[in-house]
Amino acid sequence: MSPVQMPTRILLSLSTAPLLLILISSRTIAHWLQEMGQTSEEIFRGDRLPILKISPRQEK
């Protein structure tokens, strides 16, 4: 092996683990953000709001 290839292989092997961690974390964060978006959509849709009983107006 040439002297240039040795540091390149070491750098490549050292950078593999952080790259995999970044990929896994980005998937987890994307999944979490999607769930948060769906939850906020449910809240704003009004499914969880109480039903208000409004009596009809009496005309004079």
Helices and strands as residue ranges (DSSP letters): H 5-45
